[in-house]
């Protein structure tokens, strides 16, 4: 069915890419999955396919993420694609998630094989949000066992910070060993 449909698509000169073919169990219907840039008028194609297969024909246009889910493959991490192995629905993924995770904003590094932002950015985002609540930001003044200093780098996953002390030496500390120094604001009311 796949090869016949490909041949008919070429005959009609339709701008579509056939992805998969599915028969229903009772063979009362054949579903052809395809991708295309825009809408495609495939009425004549359906008539031709119905004449060949003598059954109901359904053509379903799917997105690039659905295509990756159907075809499967390996992600940049070396594991099976998240969408093909365990993700049920496609949650929205934003570039903000990549920024929050301190990833390079190079599109080739944060895009999956479908060309969209990687799905794993979404489900790893929660861990980064929780870590961001306890790990001091860069530029914050802190007190450590070795003295006072300023955070010059942080590692959210390891929950560590790199602190430059007042003597210009840099040390890595776990967040538990660092205390943020709250600077007094001259515009704020006095706290008792």
PyMOL CGO cylinders between C-alpha atoms (Angstrom):
from pymol import cmd
from pymol.cgo import CYLINDER

trace = [
    CYLINDER, 0.00, 0.00, 0.00, 2.88, 2.36, 0.83, 0.3, 1, 1, 1, 1, 1, 1,
    CYLINDER, 2.88, 2.36, 0.83, 4.60, 1.92, -2.55, 0.3, 1, 1, 1, 1, 1, 1,
    CYLINDER, 4.60, 1.92, -2.55, 1.36, 2.23, -4.49, 0.3, 1, 1, 1, 1, 1, 1,
    CYLINDER, 1.36, 2.23, -4.49, 0.47, 5.43, -2.66, 0.3, 1, 1, 1, 1, 1, 1,
    CYLINDER, 0.47, 5.43, -2.66, 3.95, 6.86, -3.32, 0.3, 1, 1, 1, 1, 1, 1,
    CYLINDER, 3.95, 6.86, -3.32, 3.52, 6.13, -7.01, 0.3, 1, 1, 1, 1, 1, 1,
    CYLINDER, 3.52, 6.13, -7.01, 0.09, 7.81, -7.08, 0.3, 1, 1, 1, 1, 1, 1,
    CYLINDER, 0.09, 7.81, -7.08, 1.44, 10.87, -5.23, 0.3, 1, 1, 1, 1, 1, 1,
    CYLINDER, 1.44, 10.87, -5.23, 4.12, 11.23, -7.93, 0.3, 1, 1, 1, 1, 1, 1,
    CYLINDER, 4.12, 11.23, -7.93, 1.53, 10.79, -10.71, 0.3, 1, 1, 1, 1, 1, 1,
    CYLINDER, 1.53, 10.79, -10.71, -0.59, 13.59, -9.24, 0.3, 1, 1, 1, 1, 1, 1,
    CYLINDER, -0.59, 13.59, -9.24, 2.48, 15.75, -8.51, 0.3, 1, 1, 1, 1, 1, 1,
    CYLINDER, 2.48, 15.75, -8.51, 1.35, 16.45, -4.95, 0.3, 1, 1, 1, 1, 1, 1,
    CYLINDER, 1.35, 16.45, -4.95, 3.74, 18.28, -2.56, 0.3, 1, 1, 1, 1, 1, 1,
    CYLINDER, 3.74, 18.28, -2.56, 3.46, 15.75, 0.26, 0.3, 1, 1, 1, 1, 1, 1,
    CYLINDER, 3.46, 15.75, 0.26, 5.70, 13.19, 1.95, 0.3, 1, 1, 1, 1, 1, 1,
    CYLINDER, 5.70, 13.19, 1.95, 4.17, 9.83, 2.82, 0.3, 1, 1, 1, 1, 1, 1,
    CYLINDER, 4.17, 9.83, 2.82, 5.20, 8.68, 6.30, 0.3, 1, 1, 1, 1, 1, 1,
    CYLINDER, 5.20, 8.68, 6.30, 3.23, 5.56, 7.18, 0.3, 1, 1, 1, 1, 1, 1,
    CYLINDER, 3.23, 5.56, 7.18, 0.28, 3.39, 6.22, 0.3, 1, 1, 1, 1, 1, 1,
    CYLINDER, 0.28, 3.39, 6.22, -2.08, 1.68, 8.64, 0.3, 1, 1, 1, 1, 1, 1,
    CYLINDER, -2.08, 1.68, 8.64, -4.83, -0.87, 8.00, 0.3, 1, 1, 1, 1, 1, 1,
    CYLINDER, -4.83, -0.87, 8.00, -7.68, -1.17, 10.48, 0.3, 1, 1, 1, 1, 1, 1,
    CYLINDER, -7.68, -1.17, 10.48, -8.06, -4.68, 11.97, 0.3, 1, 1, 1, 1, 1, 1,
    CYLINDER, -8.06, -4.68, 11.97, -11.18, -5.43, 9.96, 0.3, 1, 1, 1, 1, 1, 1,
    CYLINDER, -11.18, -5.43, 9.96, -9.49, -4.05, 6.80, 0.3, 1, 1, 1, 1, 1, 1,
    CYLINDER, -9.49, -4.05, 6.80, -12.45, -1.72, 6.28, 0.3, 1, 1, 1, 1, 1, 1,
    CYLINDER, -12.45, -1.72, 6.28, -10.20, 1.33, 6.09, 0.3, 1, 1, 1, 1, 1, 1,
    CYLINDER, -10.20, 1.33, 6.09, -6.62, 2.26, 5.18, 0.3, 1, 1, 1, 1, 1, 1,
    CYLINDER, -6.62, 2.26, 5.18, -5.07, 5.33, 6.82, 0.3, 1, 1, 1, 1, 1, 1,
    CYLINDER, -5.07, 5.33, 6.82, -2.20, 7.09, 5.05, 0.3, 1, 1, 1, 1, 1, 1,
    CYLINDER, -2.20, 7.09, 5.05, -0.12, 9.49, 7.19, 0.3, 1, 1, 1, 1, 1, 1,
    CYLINDER, -0.12, 9.49, 7.19, 1.74, 12.29, 5.42, 0.3, 1, 1, 1, 1, 1, 1,
    CYLINDER, 1.74, 12.29, 5.42, 3.50, 15.59, 6.02, 0.3, 1, 1, 1, 1, 1, 1,
    CYLINDER, 3.50, 15.59, 6.02, 3.28, 18.69, 3.86, 0.3, 1, 1, 1, 1, 1, 1,
    CYLINDER, 3.28, 18.69, 3.86, 4.18, 22.37, 4.13, 0.3, 1, 1, 1, 1, 1, 1,
    CYLINDER, 4.18, 22.37, 4.13, 0.60, 23.57, 3.75, 0.3, 1, 1, 1, 1, 1, 1,
    CYLINDER, 0.60, 23.57, 3.75, -2.80, 22.23, 2.84, 0.3, 1, 1, 1, 1, 1, 1,
    CYLINDER, -2.80, 22.23, 2.84, -2.91, 19.67, 0.02, 0.3, 1, 1, 1, 1, 1, 1,
    CYLINDER, -2.91, 19.67, 0.02, -5.90, 18.96, -2.24, 0.3, 1, 1, 1, 1, 1, 1,
    CYLINDER, -5.90, 18.96, -2.24, -5.74, 15.17, -2.35, 0.3, 1, 1, 1, 1, 1, 1,
    CYLINDER, -5.74, 15.17, -2.35, -9.33, 14.39, -3.46, 0.3, 1, 1, 1, 1, 1, 1,
    CYLINDER, -9.33, 14.39, -3.46, -8.22, 12.83, -6.76, 0.3, 1, 1, 1, 1, 1, 1,
    CYLINDER, -8.22, 12.83, -6.76, -5.56, 10.79, -4.95, 0.3, 1, 1, 1, 1, 1, 1,
    CYLINDER, -5.56, 10.79, -4.95, -8.20, 9.39, -2.57, 0.3, 1, 1, 1, 1, 1, 1,
    CYLINDER, -8.20, 9.39, -2.57, -10.36, 8.35, -5.54, 0.3, 1, 1, 1, 1, 1, 1,
    CYLINDER, -10.36, 8.35, -5.54, -7.42, 6.57, -7.19, 0.3, 1, 1, 1, 1, 1, 1,
    CYLINDER, -7.42, 6.57, -7.19, -6.45, 4.78, -3.97, 0.3, 1, 1, 1, 1, 1, 1,
    CYLINDER, -6.45, 4.78, -3.97, -10.06, 3.73, -3.31, 0.3, 1, 1, 1, 1, 1, 1,
    CYLINDER, -10.06, 3.73, -3.31, -10.24, 2.25, -6.82, 0.3, 1, 1, 1, 1, 1, 1,
    CYLINDER, -10.24, 2.25, -6.82, -7.02, 0.27, -6.28, 0.3, 1, 1, 1, 1, 1, 1,
    CYLINDER, -7.02, 0.27, -6.28, -7.71, -1.00, -2.73, 0.3, 1, 1, 1, 1, 1, 1,
    CYLINDER, -7.71, -1.00, -2.73, -11.53, -1.14, -2.88, 0.3, 1, 1, 1, 1, 1, 1,
    CYLINDER, -11.53, -1.14, -2.88, -11.92, 0.07, 0.70, 0.3, 1, 1, 1, 1, 1, 1,
    CYLINDER, -11.92, 0.07, 0.70, -12.34, 3.36, 2.58, 0.3, 1, 1, 1, 1, 1, 1,
    CYLINDER, -12.34, 3.36, 2.58, -9.30, 5.61, 2.37, 0.3, 1, 1, 1, 1, 1, 1,
    CYLINDER, -9.30, 5.61, 2.37, -8.30, 8.21, 4.93, 0.3, 1, 1, 1, 1, 1, 1,
    CYLINDER, -8.30, 8.21, 4.93, -5.38, 10.62, 4.51, 0.3, 1, 1, 1, 1, 1, 1,
    CYLINDER, -5.38, 10.62, 4.51, -4.13, 12.30, 7.69, 0.3, 1, 1, 1, 1, 1, 1,
    CYLINDER, -4.13, 12.30, 7.69, -1.72, 15.20, 7.64, 0.3, 1, 1, 1, 1, 1, 1,
    CYLINDER, -1.72, 15.20, 7.64, 0.64, 15.06, 10.63, 0.3, 1, 1, 1, 1, 1, 1,
    CYLINDER, 0.64, 15.06, 10.63, 3.25, 17.47, 12.01, 0.3, 1, 1, 1, 1, 1, 1,
    CYLINDER, 3.25, 17.47, 12.01, 7.01, 17.00, 12.08, 0.3, 1, 1, 1, 1, 1, 1,
    CYLINDER, 7.01, 17.00, 12.08, 6.95, 15.94, 15.73, 0.3, 1, 1, 1, 1, 1, 1,
    CYLINDER, 6.95, 15.94, 15.73, 4.37, 13.26, 14.94, 0.3, 1, 1, 1, 1, 1, 1,
    CYLINDER, 4.37, 13.26, 14.94, 6.57, 12.12, 12.06, 0.3, 1, 1, 1, 1, 1, 1,
    CYLINDER, 6.57, 12.12, 12.06, 9.56, 11.69, 14.39, 0.3, 1, 1, 1, 1, 1, 1,
    CYLINDER, 9.56, 11.69, 14.39, 7.32, 9.83, 16.84, 0.3, 1, 1, 1, 1, 1, 1,
    CYLINDER, 7.32, 9.83, 16.84, 6.12, 7.40, 14.16, 0.3, 1, 1, 1, 1, 1, 1,
    CYLINDER, 6.12, 7.40, 14.16, 9.50, 6.79, 12.55, 0.3, 1, 1, 1, 1, 1, 1,
    CYLINDER, 9.50, 6.79, 12.55, 11.55, 6.71, 15.75, 0.3, 1, 1, 1, 1, 1, 1,
    CYLINDER, 11.55, 6.71, 15.75, 15.30, 7.14, 15.86, 0.3, 1, 1, 1, 1, 1, 1,
    CYLINDER, 15.30, 7.14, 15.86, 18.07, 8.20, 18.21, 0.3, 1, 1, 1, 1, 1, 1,
    CYLINDER, 18.07, 8.20, 18.21, 18.41, 11.58, 19.87, 0.3, 1, 1, 1, 1, 1, 1,
    CYLINDER, 18.41, 11.58, 19.87, 21.63, 13.52, 20.30, 0.3, 1, 1, 1, 1, 1, 1,
    CYLINDER, 21.63, 13.52, 20.30, 22.01, 11.87, 23.72, 0.3, 1, 1, 1, 1, 1, 1,
    CYLINDER, 22.01, 11.87, 23.72, 22.22, 8.43, 22.06, 0.3, 1, 1, 1, 1, 1, 1,
    CYLINDER, 22.22, 8.43, 22.06, 18.94, 7.17, 23.49, 0.3, 1, 1, 1, 1, 1, 1,
    CYLINDER, 18.94, 7.17, 23.49, 15.72, 6.47, 21.63, 0.3, 1, 1, 1, 1, 1, 1,
    CYLINDER, 15.72, 6.47, 21.63, 13.67, 9.56, 20.84, 0.3, 1, 1, 1, 1, 1, 1,
    CYLINDER, 13.67, 9.56, 20.84, 11.61, 10.67, 23.84, 0.3, 1, 1, 1, 1, 1, 1,
    CYLINDER, 11.61, 10.67, 23.84, 8.54, 11.15, 21.66, 0.3, 1, 1, 1, 1, 1, 1,
    CYLINDER, 8.54, 11.15, 21.66, 8.84, 7.63, 20.24, 0.3, 1, 1, 1, 1, 1, 1,
    CYLINDER, 8.84, 7.63, 20.24, 9.57, 5.85, 23.52, 0.3, 1, 1, 1, 1, 1, 1,
    CYLINDER, 9.57, 5.85, 23.52, 7.61, 7.39, 26.39, 0.3, 1, 1, 1, 1, 1, 1,
    CYLINDER, 7.61, 7.39, 26.39, 6.12, 10.83, 25.73, 0.3, 1, 1, 1, 1, 1, 1,
    CYLINDER, 6.12, 10.83, 25.73, 2.39, 10.68, 25.17, 0.3, 1, 1, 1, 1, 1, 1,
    CYLINDER, 2.39, 10.68, 25.17, 1.58, 14.29, 24.38, 0.3, 1, 1, 1, 1, 1, 1,
    CYLINDER, 1.58, 14.29, 24.38, 3.70, 17.09, 23.01, 0.3, 1, 1, 1, 1, 1, 1,
    CYLINDER, 3.70, 17.09, 23.01, 3.85, 19.81, 25.64, 0.3, 1, 1, 1, 1, 1, 1,
    CYLINDER, 3.85, 19.81, 25.64, 4.87, 23.29, 24.50, 0.3, 1, 1, 1, 1, 1, 1,
    CYLINDER, 4.87, 23.29, 24.50, 8.62, 23.90, 24.69, 0.3, 1, 1, 1, 1, 1, 1,
    CYLINDER, 8.62, 23.90, 24.69, 10.04, 27.43, 24.74, 0.3, 1, 1, 1, 1, 1, 1,
    CYLINDER, 10.04, 27.43, 24.74, 13.46, 28.93, 24.10, 0.3, 1, 1, 1, 1, 1, 1,
    CYLINDER, 13.46, 28.93, 24.10, 13.22, 30.32, 27.66, 0.3, 1, 1, 1, 1, 1, 1,
    CYLINDER, 13.22, 30.32, 27.66, 13.61, 26.75, 28.94, 0.3, 1, 1, 1, 1, 1, 1,
    CYLINDER, 13.61, 26.75, 28.94, 16.93, 26.43, 27.10, 0.3, 1, 1, 1, 1, 1, 1,
    CYLINDER, 16.93, 26.43, 27.10, 18.09, 29.75, 28.57, 0.3, 1, 1, 1, 1, 1, 1,
    CYLINDER, 18.09, 29.75, 28.57, 17.08, 28.68, 32.09, 0.3, 1, 1, 1, 1, 1, 1,
    CYLINDER, 17.08, 28.68, 32.09, 19.14, 25.50, 31.68, 0.3, 1, 1, 1, 1, 1, 1,
    CYLINDER, 19.14, 25.50, 31.68, 22.23, 27.49, 30.62, 0.3, 1, 1, 1, 1, 1, 1,
    CYLINDER, 22.23, 27.49, 30.62, 22.32, 25.78, 27.23, 0.3, 1, 1, 1, 1, 1, 1,
    CYLINDER, 22.32, 25.78, 27.23, 23.89, 27.21, 24.12, 0.3, 1, 1, 1, 1, 1, 1,
    CYLINDER, 23.89, 27.21, 24.12, 21.18, 28.86, 22.05, 0.3, 1, 1, 1, 1, 1, 1,
    CYLINDER, 21.18, 28.86, 22.05, 22.65, 27.35, 18.90, 0.3, 1, 1, 1, 1, 1, 1,
    CYLINDER, 22.65, 27.35, 18.90, 19.61, 25.89, 17.06, 0.3, 1, 1, 1, 1, 1, 1,
    CYLINDER, 19.61, 25.89, 17.06, 21.50, 22.75, 16.02, 0.3, 1, 1, 1, 1, 1, 1,
    CYLINDER, 21.50, 22.75, 16.02, 22.26, 21.98, 19.69, 0.3, 1, 1, 1, 1, 1, 1,
    CYLINDER, 22.26, 21.98, 19.69, 18.76, 22.50, 21.12, 0.3, 1, 1, 1, 1, 1, 1,
    CYLINDER, 18.76, 22.50, 21.12, 16.66, 21.14, 18.24, 0.3, 1, 1, 1, 1, 1, 1,
    CYLINDER, 16.66, 21.14, 18.24, 15.58, 17.54, 17.89, 0.3, 1, 1, 1, 1, 1, 1,
    CYLINDER, 15.58, 17.54, 17.89, 15.64, 15.54, 14.67, 0.3, 1, 1, 1, 1, 1, 1,
    CYLINDER, 15.64, 15.54, 14.67, 12.19, 16.95, 13.88, 0.3, 1, 1, 1, 1, 1, 1,
    CYLINDER, 12.19, 16.95, 13.88, 13.67, 20.45, 13.72, 0.3, 1, 1, 1, 1, 1, 1,
    CYLINDER, 13.67, 20.45, 13.72, 11.68, 21.69, 16.72, 0.3, 1, 1, 1, 1, 1, 1,
    CYLINDER, 11.68, 21.69, 16.72, 13.02, 22.43, 20.21, 0.3, 1, 1, 1, 1, 1, 1,
    CYLINDER, 13.02, 22.43, 20.21, 13.90, 19.18, 22.00, 0.3, 1, 1, 1, 1, 1, 1,
    CYLINDER, 13.90, 19.18, 22.00, 11.09, 17.73, 24.12, 0.3, 1, 1, 1, 1, 1, 1,
    CYLINDER, 11.09, 17.73, 24.12, 13.54, 16.93, 26.93, 0.3, 1, 1, 1, 1, 1, 1,
    CYLINDER, 13.54, 16.93, 26.93, 13.91, 20.67, 27.57, 0.3, 1, 1, 1, 1, 1, 1,
    CYLINDER, 13.91, 20.67, 27.57, 10.38, 20.58, 28.98, 0.3, 1, 1, 1, 1, 1, 1,
    CYLINDER, 10.38, 20.58, 28.98, 10.65, 17.72, 31.42, 0.3, 1, 1, 1, 1, 1, 1,
    CYLINDER, 10.65, 17.72, 31.42, 14.10, 18.73, 32.67, 0.3, 1, 1, 1, 1, 1, 1,
    CYLINDER, 14.10, 18.73, 32.67, 12.90, 22.30, 33.20, 0.3, 1, 1, 1, 1, 1, 1,
    CYLINDER, 12.90, 22.30, 33.20, 11.21, 21.53, 36.53, 0.3, 1, 1, 1, 1, 1, 1,
    CYLINDER, 11.21, 21.53, 36.53, 14.49, 20.32, 38.06, 0.3, 1, 1, 1, 1, 1, 1,
    CYLINDER, 14.49, 20.32, 38.06, 16.21, 23.52, 36.95, 0.3, 1, 1, 1, 1, 1, 1,
    CYLINDER, 16.21, 23.52, 36.95, 13.40, 25.68, 38.36, 0.3, 1, 1, 1, 1, 1, 1,
    CYLINDER, 13.40, 25.68, 38.36, 13.72, 23.98, 41.76, 0.3, 1, 1, 1, 1, 1, 1,
    CYLINDER, 13.72, 23.98, 41.76, 17.52, 24.30, 41.73, 0.3, 1, 1, 1, 1, 1, 1,
    CYLINDER, 17.52, 24.30, 41.73, 17.28, 27.98, 40.78, 0.3, 1, 1, 1, 1, 1, 1,
    CYLINDER, 17.28, 27.98, 40.78, 15.30, 28.60, 43.98, 0.3, 1, 1, 1, 1, 1, 1,
    CYLINDER, 15.30, 28.60, 43.98, 18.18, 27.43, 46.21, 0.3, 1, 1, 1, 1, 1, 1,
    CYLINDER, 18.18, 27.43, 46.21, 21.32, 28.22, 44.16, 0.3, 1, 1, 1, 1, 1, 1,
    CYLINDER, 21.32, 28.22, 44.16, 22.47, 31.87, 44.43, 0.3, 1, 1, 1, 1, 1, 1,
    CYLINDER, 22.47, 31.87, 44.43, 22.66, 33.82, 41.17, 0.3, 1, 1, 1, 1, 1, 1,
    CYLINDER, 22.66, 33.82, 41.17, 25.89, 35.13, 39.68, 0.3, 1, 1, 1, 1, 1, 1,
    CYLINDER, 25.89, 35.13, 39.68, 26.81, 38.48, 41.25, 0.3, 1, 1, 1, 1, 1, 1,
    CYLINDER, 26.81, 38.48, 41.25, 25.28, 37.76, 44.66, 0.3, 1, 1, 1, 1, 1, 1,
    CYLINDER, 25.28, 37.76, 44.66, 27.48, 38.43, 47.70, 0.3, 1, 1, 1, 1, 1, 1,
    CYLINDER, 27.48, 38.43, 47.70, 27.92, 35.40, 49.97, 0.3, 1, 1, 1, 1, 1, 1,
    CYLINDER, 27.92, 35.40, 49.97, 29.67, 34.32, 53.15, 0.3, 1, 1, 1, 1, 1, 1,
    CYLINDER, 29.67, 34.32, 53.15, 31.67, 31.07, 53.14, 0.3, 1, 1, 1, 1, 1, 1,
    CYLINDER, 31.67, 31.07, 53.14, 33.95, 29.22, 55.55, 0.3, 1, 1, 1, 1, 1, 1,
    CYLINDER, 33.95, 29.22, 55.55, 36.90, 30.85, 53.74, 0.3, 1, 1, 1, 1, 1, 1,
    CYLINDER, 36.90, 30.85, 53.74, 35.48, 34.37, 53.92, 0.3, 1, 1, 1, 1, 1, 1,
    CYLINDER, 35.48, 34.37, 53.92, 33.17, 36.74, 52.08, 0.3, 1, 1, 1, 1, 1, 1,
    CYLINDER, 33.17, 36.74, 52.08, 32.97, 36.89, 48.32, 0.3, 1, 1, 1, 1, 1, 1,
    CYLINDER, 32.97, 36.89, 48.32, 30.83, 37.10, 45.23, 0.3, 1, 1, 1, 1, 1, 1,
    CYLINDER, 30.83, 37.10, 45.23, 29.29, 34.29, 43.17, 0.3, 1, 1, 1, 1, 1, 1,
    CYLINDER, 29.29, 34.29, 43.17, 30.97, 34.25, 39.73, 0.3, 1, 1, 1, 1, 1, 1,
    CYLINDER, 30.97, 34.25, 39.73, 29.44, 30.98, 38.45, 0.3, 1, 1, 1, 1, 1, 1,
    CYLINDER, 29.44, 30.98, 38.45, 26.83, 28.46, 39.51, 0.3, 1, 1, 1, 1, 1, 1,
    CYLINDER, 26.83, 28.46, 39.51, 26.09, 24.85, 38.60, 0.3, 1, 1, 1, 1, 1, 1,
    CYLINDER, 26.09, 24.85, 38.60, 22.39, 24.22, 39.04, 0.3, 1, 1, 1, 1, 1, 1,
    CYLINDER, 22.39, 24.22, 39.04, 22.51, 20.45, 38.69, 0.3, 1, 1, 1, 1, 1, 1,
    CYLINDER, 22.51, 20.45, 38.69, 25.38, 19.94, 41.13, 0.3, 1, 1, 1, 1, 1, 1,
    CYLINDER, 25.38, 19.94, 41.13, 24.00, 22.70, 43.37, 0.3, 1, 1, 1, 1, 1, 1,
    CYLINDER, 24.00, 22.70, 43.37, 27.41, 24.34, 43.68, 0.3, 1, 1, 1, 1, 1, 1,
    CYLINDER, 27.41, 24.34, 43.68, 28.68, 27.89, 43.25, 0.3, 1, 1, 1, 1, 1, 1,
    CYLINDER, 28.68, 27.89, 43.25, 32.08, 29.31, 42.34, 0.3, 1, 1, 1, 1, 1, 1,
    CYLINDER, 32.08, 29.31, 42.34, 32.88, 32.18, 44.68, 0.3, 1, 1, 1, 1, 1, 1,
    CYLINDER, 32.88, 32.18, 44.68, 35.57, 34.81, 44.15, 0.3, 1, 1, 1, 1, 1, 1,
    CYLINDER, 35.57, 34.81, 44.15, 36.72, 35.83, 47.61, 0.3, 1, 1, 1, 1, 1, 1,
    CYLINDER, 36.72, 35.83, 47.61, 37.82, 39.34, 48.59, 0.3, 1, 1, 1, 1, 1, 1,
    CYLINDER, 37.82, 39.34, 48.59, 41.47, 38.26, 48.07, 0.3, 1, 1, 1, 1, 1, 1,
    CYLINDER, 41.47, 38.26, 48.07, 40.60, 37.36, 44.40, 0.3, 1, 1, 1, 1, 1, 1,
    CYLINDER, 40.60, 37.36, 44.40, 40.90, 33.59, 44.96, 0.3, 1, 1, 1, 1, 1, 1,
    CYLINDER, 40.90, 33.59, 44.96, 38.15, 31.40, 43.50, 0.3, 1, 1, 1, 1, 1, 1,
    CYLINDER, 38.15, 31.40, 43.50, 36.68, 28.34, 45.21, 0.3, 1, 1, 1, 1, 1, 1,
    CYLINDER, 36.68, 28.34, 45.21, 33.79, 25.98, 44.53, 0.3, 1, 1, 1, 1, 1, 1,
    CYLINDER, 33.79, 25.98, 44.53, 31.32, 25.45, 47.37, 0.3, 1, 1, 1, 1, 1, 1,
    CYLINDER, 31.32, 25.45, 47.37, 28.19, 23.35, 47.79, 0.3, 1, 1, 1, 1, 1, 1,
    CYLINDER, 28.19, 23.35, 47.79, 25.14, 25.58, 48.24, 0.3, 1, 1, 1, 1, 1, 1,
    CYLINDER, 25.14, 25.58, 48.24, 24.67, 24.24, 51.79, 0.3, 1, 1, 1, 1, 1, 1,
    CYLINDER, 24.67, 24.24, 51.79, 28.04, 25.78, 52.79, 0.3, 1, 1, 1, 1, 1, 1,
    CYLINDER, 28.04, 25.78, 52.79, 27.23, 29.24, 51.45, 0.3, 1, 1, 1, 1, 1, 1,
    CYLINDER, 27.23, 29.24, 51.45, 25.09, 31.93, 53.05, 0.3, 1, 1, 1, 1, 1, 1,
    CYLINDER, 25.09, 31.93, 53.05, 23.74, 34.85, 51.02, 0.3, 1, 1, 1, 1, 1, 1,
    CYLINDER, 23.74, 34.85, 51.02, 24.56, 38.26, 52.49, 0.3, 1, 1, 1, 1, 1, 1,
    CYLINDER, 24.56, 38.26, 52.49, 21.48, 40.44, 52.42, 0.3, 1, 1, 1, 1, 1, 1,
    CYLINDER, 21.48, 40.44, 52.42, 22.63, 43.98, 51.76, 0.3, 1, 1, 1, 1, 1, 1,
    CYLINDER, 22.63, 43.98, 51.76, 20.73, 46.76, 53.44, 0.3, 1, 1, 1, 1, 1, 1,
    CYLINDER, 20.73, 46.76, 53.44, 18.74, 48.97, 51.14, 0.3, 1, 1, 1, 1, 1, 1,
    CYLINDER, 18.74, 48.97, 51.14, 18.73, 52.65, 52.02, 0.3, 1, 1, 1, 1, 1, 1,
    CYLINDER, 18.73, 52.65, 52.02, 15.24, 53.03, 50.50, 0.3, 1, 1, 1, 1, 1, 1,
    CYLINDER, 15.24, 53.03, 50.50, 13.70, 50.10, 52.39, 0.3, 1, 1, 1, 1, 1, 1,
    CYLINDER, 13.70, 50.10, 52.39, 11.98, 50.58, 55.77, 0.3, 1, 1, 1, 1, 1, 1,
    CYLINDER, 11.98, 50.58, 55.77, 13.97, 49.47, 58.82, 0.3, 1, 1, 1, 1, 1, 1,
    CYLINDER, 13.97, 49.47, 58.82, 13.49, 45.87, 59.81, 0.3, 1, 1, 1, 1, 1, 1,
    CYLINDER, 13.49, 45.87, 59.81, 13.49, 44.98, 63.47, 0.3, 1, 1, 1, 1, 1, 1,
]
cmd.load_cgo(trace, "trace")
